[in-house]
Amino acid sequence: MRPRSPSPVRLPRATPLLLFLSVFLGATGADAQTALDEGSFRLLIDGREVGRETFSIRRAGSGPDAVIIAQGRVSLDGGPAPEEVATKLEVSGAALRPTAYELAIRGQDSRRILGQVVGGRVSARIISPGGEALREYLASEGAVLVDETVAHHYYFLARRLDAAPLRLPLLVPRLSRQVSAQLSVTGVESVMVGDTRLEARHAVVESPGSPTRHFWVDRAGRVLRLEIPERNYVAERTAPPPG
């Protein structure tokens, strides 16, 4: 008698995404040896706390072969449409060129976006309950990848502030496109972080189709605060950066 094949295990529809979120955020990587920044932000809309962002930014290697991995989770549970976003961004070399990114979005518009930057193009694979799609778009020299409401992504814009004001290519992963952005510095201001007042550079980024974003960074370029006035959205750091 032939042995019976085991019955397939059927998982609930939401399980693959939940598994992805936990594995994705837990896999910092054994080679990520130097912590550049880590912490959390309180997220507010109309002055009311609606969620949290937690993140880490780490560097593996040194010199031209160095790789920086930024990953985090944004949880919005107090707004009209609860959402959780897991992000992972990899940049490499002295120019901090984006090489790969991943986003897992759970909520009203659940999907995963897996992107790779090769040469001057981004290839993005988008997986949603309705199926799978592929997108390809331009990635010009000097491009920076920023998900609009992910505060720790502005760390990579902060690396360009010494050359501001300037125009630079901005990769928008949720829209699968590149836009031209204007980056400027308005001055140095005092920002409250927890119970501590810190000196910070106030920067502004403007790009077509997106609201103006203001962000504040310390002398090491670590993000202390993000504001999107048009949306009454604020991400404020819960404690001063480590070190």
C-alpha positions in Angstrom: 0.0 0.0 0.0 1.4 3.4 -1.0 1.8 5.8 2.0 -0.7 8.6 2.0 0.8 12.0 1.2 0.4 14.5 4.1 -2.4 16.9 3.7 -1.3 20.5 2.9 -1.4 23.0 5.7 -3.7 25.9 4.9 -2.7 29.2 6.5 -5.1 32.1 7.0 -4.7 34.8 4.3 -3.2 37.3 6.6 -0.5 35.0 8.0 2.1 35.3 5.2 2.3 39.1 5.7 2.4 38.8 9.4 5.2 36.3 9.2 7.0 38.6 6.8 6.7 41.5 9.2 8.2 39.5 12.1 11.0 37.9 10.1 11.8 41.0 8.1 12.1 43.2 11.2 14.0 40.6 13.2 16.7 40.0 10.5 19.1 42.8 11.2 21.9 40.7 9.8 25.1 39.3 11.5 27.2 41.7 9.5 25.5 44.9 10.8 28.2 45.8 13.4 28.1 49.5 13.9 25.0 51.3 15.2 24.6 54.7 13.5 21.3 55.5 15.1 18.3 53.8 16.7 15.3 54.8 18.7 11.6 55.7 18.3 9.2 58.5 17.4 5.8 59.4 18.7 3.4 60.0 15.7 0.8 62.7 16.0 -2.0 63.9 13.7 -3.8 67.1 14.7 -1.9 67.0 18.0 -3.2 63.6 19.0 -0.9 60.6 19.3 -1.8 58.0 16.8 1.1 55.6 16.7 4.8 54.9 16.9 7.8 54.4 14.7 10.7 52.3 15.9 14.0 52.0 13.8 17.6 51.1 13.6 20.3 52.3 11.2 23.5 50.1 11.1 26.6 50.0 9.1 28.5 46.8 8.0 32.0 47.1 6.7 34.0 50.2 6.0 35.3 52.4 3.1 33.9 52.0 -0.4 32.5 48.5 0.5 30.5 49.7 3.5 26.7 48.9 3.5 24.2 50.8 5.6 20.9 49.0 6.5 18.0 51.1 7.9 14.9 49.2 9.0 11.9 50.0 11.1 8.2 49.7 11.8 5.6 52.4 11.6 2.4 51.6 13.5 -0.6 53.9 13.1 -3.4 52.6 15.3 -5.2 55.8 16.3 -6.2 57.2 12.9 -9.2 56.6 10.7 -7.4 53.8 8.8 -5.0 51.7 11.1 -1.9 50.7 9.2 1.4 49.0 9.9 4.4 49.4 7.7 7.7 47.5 7.9 10.6 49.0 6.0 14.1 48.0 5.1 16.5 50.1 3.0 20.0 49.2 2.0 22.5 51.8 0.7 26.1 51.3 -0.2 29.4 53.1 -0.9 30.6 56.6 0.0 27.8 58.0 -2.2 25.1 56.1 -0.1 23.5 54.9 -3.2 20.2 52.9 -2.6 20.7 49.3 -3.7 17.6 47.5 -2.3 14.5 48.3 -0.4 11.5 46.4 1.0 8.1 47.6 2.3 5.4 45.5 3.9 2.1 47.4 4.3 -0.7 45.9 6.4 -4.0 47.7 6.6 -6.5 49.2 4.1 -4.1 48.9 1.2 -2.0 45.8 2.2 0.9 45.0 -0.1 4.6 44.2 -0.3 7.1 46.1 -2.4 10.5 44.6 -3.1 12.9 46.8 -5.1 16.4 46.6 -6.4 18.5 49.3 -7.9 20.7 48.1 -10.7 22.6 50.6 -12.9 20.3 53.5 -13.4 17.0 51.7 -13.0 14.8 50.5 -10.1 13.0 47.1 -10.6 10.1 46.8 -8.1 7.9 43.8 -7.5 4.6 44.7 -6.0 2.6 41.9 -4.3 -1.0 42.5 -3.2 -4.2 40.5 -2.5 -5.2 41.2 -6.1 -2.0 39.7 -7.6 1.5 40.7 -8.5 2.9 43.5 -10.7 6.3 44.6 -11.8 7.4 48.2 -12.2 10.6 49.7 -13.5 11.6 53.4 -13.2 14.6 55.7 -13.4 17.2 56.0 -10.6 19.5 58.9 -11.4 23.0 59.4 -10.0 22.8 60.8 -6.5 19.2 59.7 -5.9 17.9 59.3 -2.3 15.1 57.0 -1.4 12.6 58.4 1.2 9.1 57.0 2.1 7.3 60.2 2.9 6.1 59.5 6.5 9.0 57.3 7.6 11.0 59.7 9.8 14.2 57.8 10.0 14.6 57.8 6.1 15.4 61.5 6.3 18.7 60.5 7.8 19.9 60.0 4.2 18.7 63.4 3.1 20.6 64.8 6.1 23.8 63.5 4.5 23.3 66.1 1.7 22.6 69.1 3.9 26.2 70.5 3.7 25.6 71.0 -0.1 22.1 72.6 0.4 20.3 74.3 -1.2 20.3 71.8 -4.0 18.0 69.8 -6.3 18.3 66.1 -6.1 16.5 63.0 -7.5 14.1 61.4 -4.9 12.9 57.8 -5.2 9.3 57.4 -4.0 8.8 53.6 -3.4 5.1 53.6 -2.9 4.5 55.4 -6.1 7.3 53.5 -8.0 8.7 56.7 -9.5 11.5 59.2 -9.2 10.9 63.0 -8.8 13.1 66.0 -8.6 13.2 67.5 -5.1 14.5 70.8 -3.7 16.4 70.4 -0.4 17.2 73.5 1.7 18.3 74.5 5.2 16.5 77.3 7.0 18.8 77.6 10.0 19.7 76.2 13.4 16.9 75.9 16.0 16.2 74.5 19.4 14.1 71.3 19.5 12.7 69.5 22.6 13.4 65.8 22.5 11.8 64.1 25.5 12.9 66.3 28.4 16.0 67.6 26.7 16.4 70.6 24.5 18.8 70.0 21.6 20.3 72.2 18.9 19.2 71.1 15.5 19.4 72.0 11.8 16.0 72.7 10.3 15.7 71.4 6.7 12.9 71.5 4.1 12.3 69.1 1.2 9.8 70.0 -1.6 8.8 67.8 -4.5 6.0 67.7 -7.0 2.9 65.8 -6.0 3.9 65.7 -2.3 3.4 68.1 0.6 6.3 70.1 1.9 8.2 68.3 4.6 10.2 69.9 7.4 12.7 67.9 9.4 15.3 68.6 12.2 18.6 66.8 12.6 21.4 66.9 15.2 25.1 67.5 14.4 25.5 63.8 13.5 22.6 64.0 11.0 20.3 62.0 13.2 16.6 62.8 12.8 14.9 64.5 15.8 11.6 65.6 14.3 9.5 65.5 11.1 6.6 67.7 10.3 4.2 67.6 7.3 2.1 70.7 8.0 -0.4 70.1 5.2 -1.4 66.8 6.9 -1.0 68.1 10.5 1.5 65.1 10.8 4.3 65.2 13.3 6.9 62.5 14.2 8.8 63.6 17.4 11.6 61.6 18.9 10.9 60.1 22.2 14.5 60.4 23.6 17.8 61.9 22.6 19.9 59.8 20.2 22.3 57.4 21.9 25.8 58.6 22.6 
